[in-house]
Amino acid sequence: MQTLVVHKQKQTGWIRFHRPDVRNAVNLAMIGELESVIREWKNDRNLKAIVFLGDERAFVSGGDVSEFHQWTKKEEIFPVMRRMGALLEEIARLELVTVAAVEGFAVGGGCEIVVSCDFCLASPKAKFGMIQVNLGITTGWGGAGRLMRKIGRTRALDCLLTGRILSGEEAKEWGIVDALLPEDGFRSHVESYVEKLTKAPVSVIRAYKQVADKIEREREQGTYELEAEHCAVCWESDEHRLAVESFLNRTRAKKE
Ligand SMILES: CC[C@H](C(=O)O)C(=O)SCCNC(=O)CCNC(=O)[C@H](O)C(C)(C)COP(=O)(O)OP(=O)(O)OC[C@H]1O[C@@H](n2cnc3c(N)ncnc32)[C@H](O)[C@@H]1OP(=O)(O)O
């Protein structure tokens, strides 16, 4: 695999987002690789948990601005948004424990990946932000609906409308982070935490995830399709075009 480093350890699968040069930004290749891992592992009846992680600098920095933002029409970008939204819906509905382990930036779509997991474990230096608004767009992968369900409508709207960046501690206080773990030996702290979450038999884990999923389905459908639609419409705005140009100009200027 080019964009992910994956391995299984006992009954836990580990998926590391691995595009360090671009702070683990999600491109089409990563979406394809993540689809194939999730669709293979979801049928592993021995697996109890999946942990998603990045590196000390970034969990995931959102969609790949260089790749995604070459498309300017809503008809071009909607299928890409919907595809990743459907994948995060699949992850959210997995009948095993899902964990986002965050040490660095989880921004934009990276924050949407975080809230599609059952648990978020973070180091105090982690940073979270639904920064799509800074690009003049909305979430596109279902993250707005999941954030509202996780931290409540008012705080979620504050994060979505301001694009504020929260430290690990602030994100714990706001309810995005479920446990803060020491930066030193973060990975082994994550392993011990996951061990506690997965001492139950596979059948018990799958049963409780089915209960959680049923409640969510009865309460409301996932919002990823609506969000992908809104994101695609905003994609054509001048605000979005200008924000992307300024990001790409900054990147080019650094190279000169
Ligand atoms: C529905 C999802 C939605 C969408 O897909 O449109 C979104 O996710 S919108 C949000 C898209 N993401 C961003 O706008 C974040 C952009 N990145 C940053 O703000 C920073 O890179 C940050 C805060 C994540 C990390 O800052 P740091 O100072 O640690 O690193 P640099 O900014 O110097 O970046 C290093 C290197 O990585 C490239 N990079 C970072 N993020 C992205 C990205 N999302 N897409 C493409 N490339 C990215 C950055 O340009 C630098 O490249 P270099 O060639 O080394 O200059």
The ligand as an SDF file (V2000), in Angstrom:
LIG
                    3D

 56 58  0  0  0  0  0  0  0  0999 V2000
  -14.6790   17.1800    3.1300 C   0  0  0  0  0  0  0  0  0  0  0  0
  -13.2720   17.4070    3.4840 C   0  0  0  0  0  0  0  0  0  0  0  0
  -12.8000   18.7410    2.9960 C   0  0  0  0  0  0  0  0  0  0  0  0
  -12.3070   18.6530    1.5820 C   0  0  0  0  0  0  0  0  0  0  0  0
  -11.7990   17.6130    1.1830 O   0  0  0  0  0  0  0  0  0  0  0  0
  -12.3350   19.6630    0.8930 O   0  0  0  0  0  0  0  0  0  0  0  0
  -11.6530   19.2120    3.8140 C   0  0  0  0  0  0  0  0  0  0  0  0
  -10.9400   18.4870    4.4550 O   0  0  0  0  0  0  0  0  0  0  0  0
  -11.4360   20.9220    3.7440 S   0  0  0  0  0  0  0  0  0  0  0  0
   -9.9220   21.1450    4.6460 C   0  0  0  0  0  0  0  0  0  0  0  0
   -8.7360   20.7860    3.8040 C   0  0  0  0  0  0  0  0  0  0  0  0
   -7.5350   20.8580    4.6180 N   0  0  0  0  0  0  0  0  0  0  0  0
   -6.8950   22.0190    4.8600 C   0  0  0  0  0  0  0  0  0  0  0  0
   -7.2420   23.0770    4.3860 O   0  0  0  0  0  0  0  0  0  0  0  0
   -5.6950   21.9420    5.7720 C   0  0  0  0  0  0  0  0  0  0  0  0
   -4.4660   22.4940    5.0780 C   0  0  0  0  0  0  0  0  0  0  0  0
   -3.2830   22.2580    5.8800 N   0  0  0  0  0  0  0  0  0  0  0  0
   -2.9830   23.0390    6.9630 C   0  0  0  0  0  0  0  0  0  0  0  0
   -3.7180   23.9020    7.3800 O   0  0  0  0  0  0  0  0  0  0  0  0
   -1.6680   22.7370    7.6270 C   0  0  0  0  0  0  0  0  0  0  0  0
   -0.8860   21.9720    6.7160 O   0  0  0  0  0  0  0  0  0  0  0  0
   -1.7990   21.9290    8.9480 C   0  0  0  0  0  0  0  0  0  0  0  0
   -2.4020   22.8200   10.0230 C   0  0  0  0  0  0  0  0  0  0  0  0
   -2.6400   20.6950    8.7380 C   0  0  0  0  0  0  0  0  0  0  0  0
   -0.3850   21.4850    9.3710 C   0  0  0  0  0  0  0  0  0  0  0  0
    0.4570   22.6190    9.4230 O   0  0  0  0  0  0  0  0  0  0  0  0
    2.0430   22.4010    9.4430 P   0  0  0  0  0  0  0  0  0  0  0  0
    2.6520   23.7510    9.6080 O   0  0  0  0  0  0  0  0  0  0  0  0
    2.3820   21.3040   10.3710 O   0  0  0  0  0  0  0  0  0  0  0  0
    2.3890   21.8470    7.9890 O   0  0  0  0  0  0  0  0  0  0  0  0
    2.4410   22.6690    6.6150 P   0  0  0  0  0  0  0  0  0  0  0  0
    1.2740   23.5730    6.4900 O   0  0  0  0  0  0  0  0  0  0  0  0
    3.8080   23.2390    6.4250 O   0  0  0  0  0  0  0  0  0  0  0  0
    2.2400   21.4900    5.5610 O   0  0  0  0  0  0  0  0  0  0  0  0
    3.2800   20.5790    5.2490 C   0  0  0  0  0  0  0  0  0  0  0  0
    3.0740   20.1810    3.8100 C   0  0  0  0  0  0  0  0  0  0  0  0
    1.8370   19.4510    3.7020 O   0  0  0  0  0  0  0  0  0  0  0  0
    0.9960   20.0650    2.7350 C   0  0  0  0  0  0  0  0  0  0  0  0
   -0.3950   19.8910    3.1580 N   0  0  0  0  0  0  0  0  0  0  0  0
   -0.8590   20.0130    4.4100 C   0  0  0  0  0  0  0  0  0  0  0  0
   -2.1950   19.7890    4.4290 N   0  0  0  0  0  0  0  0  0  0  0  0
   -2.5580   19.4990    3.1510 C   0  0  0  0  0  0  0  0  0  0  0  0
   -3.7860   19.1630    2.5150 C   0  0  0  0  0  0  0  0  0  0  0  0
   -4.9210   19.0360    3.2040 N   0  0  0  0  0  0  0  0  0  0  0  0
   -3.7920   18.9500    1.1730 N   0  0  0  0  0  0  0  0  0  0  0  0
   -2.6200   19.0440    0.4620 C   0  0  0  0  0  0  0  0  0  0  0  0
   -1.4080   19.3470    0.9910 N   0  0  0  0  0  0  0  0  0  0  0  0
   -1.4020   19.5730    2.3330 C   0  0  0  0  0  0  0  0  0  0  0  0
    1.4200   21.5150    2.7290 C   0  0  0  0  0  0  0  0  0  0  0  0
    1.0260   22.1280    1.5250 O   0  0  0  0  0  0  0  0  0  0  0  0
    2.9080   21.3850    2.8760 C   0  0  0  0  0  0  0  0  0  0  0  0
    3.4490   20.9950    1.6240 O   0  0  0  0  0  0  0  0  0  0  0  0
    4.9280   21.4770    1.1970 P   0  0  0  0  0  0  0  0  0  0  0  0
    5.0570   21.0120   -0.2100 O   0  0  0  0  0  0  0  0  0  0  0  0
    5.8600   20.8120    2.1670 O   0  0  0  0  0  0  0  0  0  0  0  0
    4.9260   22.9770    1.3360 O   0  0  0  0  0  0  0  0  0  0  0  0
  1  2  1  0
  2  3  1  0
  3  4  1  0
  3  7  1  0
  4  5  2  0
  4  6  1  0
  7  8  2  0
  7  9  1  0
  9 10  1  0
 10 11  1  0
 11 12  1  0
 12 13  1  0
 13 14  2  0
 13 15  1  0
 15 16  1  0
 16 17  1  0
 17 18  1  0
 18 19  2  0
 18 20  1  0
 20 21  1  0
 20 22  1  0
 22 23  1  0
 22 24  1  0
 22 25  1  0
 25 26  1  0
 26 27  1  0
 27 28  2  0
 27 29  1  0
 27 30  1  0
 30 31  1  0
 31 32  2  0
 31 33  1  0
 31 34  1  0
 34 35  1  0
 35 36  1  0
 36 37  1  0
 36 51  1  0
 37 38  1  0
 38 39  1  0
 38 49  1  0
 39 40  1  0
 39 48  1  0
 40 41  2  0
 41 42  1  0
 42 43  1  0
 42 48  2  0
 43 44  1  0
 43 45  2  0
 45 46  1  0
 46 47  2  0
 47 48  1  0
 49 50  1  0
 49 51  1  0
 51 52  1  0
 52 53  1  0
 53 54  2  0
 53 55  1  0
 53 56  1  0
M  END
$$$$
